[in-house]
Amino acid sequence: MCEIFRKQSASILMKPFMPADIHRRSFLKSSIAAVGFVPILSLATQEPDVIADTNPLAEDGRAWWFQARYGMFVHWGLYSIHGWHEQDQWCRNVPREEYAKLRLEWNPVNFNPDQWIDLAEAAGMKYLCFTAKHHEGFCLWDTKHTDFNTMNTPYGKDALRLLADACHRRNFPLCLYYSIVDWHHPNYPNQGRDHELPPQPGDSPDWGKYMEFLKAQVRELCTNYGEIHGFWWDMNVPEHQDPSINAMIRELQPKAMINDRGFDAGDFVTSERDWDISLTTKARFDTALEVCQSVGYQSWGCRVDEDYYTDAHLIRSIQKVLAKGGNYLLNVGSKADGVIPPESAAILRRIGKWITVVRPTLWDVESAAELSSNTDVVLTRSGNTLYVHLIKEPETTSVFLYPLVDAPRRAVLLNSGEELAFDVGSFRRQHHQKPQQCLRIKYLPVAARPSYGWVLALEYEKFPEPAAPNKKEVETL
Ligand code: GLC
């Protein structure tokens, strides 16, 4: 069960991300002031609920993940040198020997991990997931188990060490991405399957030996870099199962949240971009779920001539997932020199401004999905305030919250502070249907400002009960 829908004692509520001396209430006020937003009274004065998760995972070291919820994914590797897609070696069938020469050009002289963390913080993100090894097999750390690593390059430094040190210094949780498929290692059985090279000269395919190599690298990553907060497997092409590997990670790194693309089901489900239709059809998520998405439509790496998603697309996607109780991992690709491209950084900063305004409607809230069957909105609740998240482009200037018929004391567009009109009456939600009773929020200022990322805050004297017998059937993942 996801954090936002379960209340629990303060004992397991971790607050590692808020300066200890800043009380949450004053923190909210200062964030609101920082973006020039006119606060509604209930937000600024109400004590937010003490909420954590009753998911068993949230009762041990992994609790941090259920609080953090929004993180930065960084893809970085040799493919960034010429601004390739991270899978160009496979897509263009570049022979291993030729690709490996890119190592001689690896020299990210401008890599400054503090700048990455600064950007993540400006974006409102609370953790970072780093591609320690992508499919190309190049290792961004000082591994003793292959020469194909950042030490044997003109750079000659352990990039992961620099990043891990900065994350620990700043108390910023660090997770590691590790590709199981490996286009460089001679023991990995590259057979030309999906996401695999064809066999290469000098190969000696041996799954057993490859697994020994993989386990040794995982042990290295979980031993030499201090606290690791997560392990993000990718591309288990042979779909090999071996629960002992995640068990080793858990033993070495008890705070690590592990995804489901490795050798067993792990701790959480990964869902990529917005491909999974159930992200839209489910009213809320009751399993631990993290959606990953890149700012670039084409690639996860830093690709030249990238087609960037619009702010509207990304914000609606993030809002939908967070409001339904999921985590969101938004990716940027680093340039070869170690700098996040300005276009990507600007997108993250703009999203961060929006997060600052809407954070109280997405964190430390409960689901109120049962109040309305309108699938264009997602409902969350804090105290007696109902938050209506508009996750689709509004088709009209009104929102109908059928079957809810309770009028609030006040309605506000949180993004601007504007007061909104509303009434309860009989309305056609679809023009071919008979009118039905419901609460309507009307005259939305859709012509005056871009209508994405909107949250309508409805303040109630007494919070409404779900209507019976029309109580909505809430589908959950
Ligand atoms: C897909 C892509 C891979 C990327 C990953 C991130 O698996 O194949 O390149 O790293 O998504 O989720």
Residues whose N, C-alpha, C, O or C-beta is under 5 A from the ligand:
A	BS01	GLC	E86 C292 W300
